[in-house]
Amino acid sequence: MRSRWASLLVVGIVVLVSSCASARRDAPKPELSGLDKKLSTFVFAEEGRLVSLIVDVRPTRYREEADYVPIEICVANRGLKMLSLTRESFTLRDSAGKSYPCVGPGELLEKYEYLDLDRRLGEVEEIVFNRFGAFRRYPSNFSPTRAAPANPFTSTIVRDTIAVPKFGWFTDFLYFPRPETGVLNRRFELWMTAPELPDPVFVKFAVL
């Protein structure tokens, strides 16, 4: 009898594990048509005549349970005499159409613990470095860090604005409140406005 119950228990565990694995495989994925072009598994780009706006969601996908989500960005000024940006220039929109503004540095330092780890997860710099090899890179730091960064274009001093001349580019991290839709397997848009832009620029991407 004891052997019979042990066999039933093993069968039950196998069925449970199999059903959980199946549930993960069957989890709904976002519709991928209509997204902007991918430069890698996690990097999406909208490249226009005036500017390029690129997002990296590799750090984002690890923050499903956090109150804030990171998005690594790269912006290149292709055709404007000057491009002036602040945190308020960027807005995240979820698949339900709700918009989220950037989170300020004080709130992040008080309530968010992954600032330095997020930067180690980012990969946009190595992907775009040669892409903008003929451009000049500028420092930017909209979001704080706790440790001194190894990147010479980032410091512990937070910058509230950046002005990028024509043929200039930069990378940075932006943070937004966790979207109500959740993060994993969701579509988003990152919108960017600037006084010099005739229309907003946005990139359509998914966190997979």
Solvent accessible surface area in square Angstrom, and as a share of the most:
residue,aa,sasa,rsa
1,M,158,0.71
2,R,212,0.77
3,S,85,0.55
4,R,159,0.58
5,W,159,0.56
6,A,52,0.41
7,S,62,0.40
8,L,92,0.46
9,L,117,0.58
10,V,89,0.51
11,V,87,0.50
12,G,40,0.39
13,I,91,0.46
14,V,87,0.50
15,V,91,0.53
16,L,113,0.56
17,V,88,0.51
18,S,59,0.38
19,S,57,0.37
20,C,57,0.34
21,A,24,0.19
22,S,38,0.24
23,A,64,0.50
24,R,168,0.61
25,R,175,0.64
26,D,106,0.55
27,A,35,0.27
28,P,114,0.71
29,K,135,0.57
30,P,18,0.11
31,E,117,0.53
32,L,91,0.45
33,S,75,0.48
34,G,50,0.48
35,L,34,0.17
36,D,22,0.11
37,K,107,0.45
38,K,99,0.42
39,L,43,0.21
40,S,34,0.22
41,T,85,0.50
42,F,36,0.15
43,V,0,0.00
44,F,1,0.01
45,A,2,0.01
46,E,54,0.24
47,E,46,0.21
48,G,33,0.32
49,R,194,0.71
50,L,29,0.14
51,V,4,0.02
52,S,0,0.00
53,L,0,0.00
54,I,0,0.00
55,V,0,0.00
56,D,0,0.00
57,V,1,0.00
58,R,74,0.27
59,P,0,0.00
60,T,4,0.02
61,R,74,0.27
62,Y,108,0.41
63,R,16,0.06
64,E,40,0.18
65,E,154,0.69
66,A,15,0.12
67,D,107,0.55
68,Y,16,0.06
69,V,2,0.01
70,P,0,0.00
71,I,2,0.01
72,E,12,0.06
73,I,0,0.00
74,C,0,0.00
75,V,0,0.00
76,A,0,0.00
77,N,0,0.00
78,R,75,0.27
79,G,30,0.29
80,L,20,0.10
81,K,184,0.78
82,M,73,0.32
83,L,0,0.00
84,S,39,0.25
85,L,2,0.01
86,T,40,0.23
87,R,24,0.09
88,E,138,0.62
89,S,12,0.08
90,F,2,0.01
91,T,38,0.22
92,L,3,0.01
93,R,87,0.32
94,D,9,0.05
95,S,73,0.47
96,A,82,0.64
97,G,56,0.54
98,K,92,0.39
99,S,54,0.35
100,Y,10,0.04
101,P,91,0.57
102,C,22,0.13
103,V,10,0.06
104,G,29,0.28
105,P,32,0.20
106,G,51,0.49
107,E,73,0.33
108,L,1,0.00
109,L,80,0.40
110,E,137,0.62
111,K,127,0.54
112,Y,8,0.03
113,E,133,0.60
114,Y,70,0.27
115,L,1,0.01
116,D,35,0.18
117,L,67,0.34
118,D,0,0.00
119,R,51,0.19
120,R,175,0.64
121,L,32,0.16
122,G,20,0.19
123,E,31,0.14
124,V,0,0.00
125,E,59,0.26
126,E,135,0.60
127,I,45,0.23
128,V,0,0.00
129,F,120,0.50
130,N,133,0.68
131,R,101,0.37
132,F,3,0.01
133,G,59,0.57
134,A,102,0.79
135,F,41,0.17
136,R,166,0.61
137,R,29,0.11
138,Y,45,0.17
139,P,49,0.31
140,S,2,0.01
141,N,1,0.01
142,F,1,0.00
143,S,2,0.02
144,P,3,0.02
145,T,10,0.06
146,R,112,0.41
147,A,57,0.44
148,A,89,0.69
149,P,39,0.25
150,A,109,0.84
151,N,38,0.19
152,P,122,0.77
153,F,70,0.29
154,T,18,0.10
155,S,46,0.30
156,T,69,0.40
157,I,129,0.65
158,V,43,0.25
159,R,105,0.38
160,D,86,0.45
161,T,87,0.50
162,I,14,0.07
163,A,58,0.45
164,V,0,0.00
165,P,39,0.24
166,K,93,0.40
167,F,104,0.43
168,G,0,0.00
169,W,7,0.02
170,F,0,0.00
171,T,18,0.11
172,D,4,0.02
173,F,8,0.03
174,L,1,0.01
175,Y,2,0.01
176,F,0,0.00
177,P,46,0.29
178,R,85,0.31
179,P,1,0.00
180,E,129,0.58
181,T,31,0.18
182,G,7,0.07
183,V,2,0.01
184,L,69,0.34
185,N,35,0.18
186,R,107,0.39
187,R,61,0.22
188,F,9,0.04
189,E,49,0.22
190,L,0,0.00
191,W,48,0.17
192,M,0,0.00
193,T,63,0.36
194,A,14,0.11
195,P,121,0.76
196,E,58,0.26
197,L,17,0.09
198,P,101,0.63
199,D,97,0.50
200,P,63,0.39
201,V,26,0.15
202,F,69,0.29
203,V,0,0.00
204,K,61,0.26
205,F,1,0.00
206,A,1,0.01
207,V,1,0.00
208,L,56,0.28
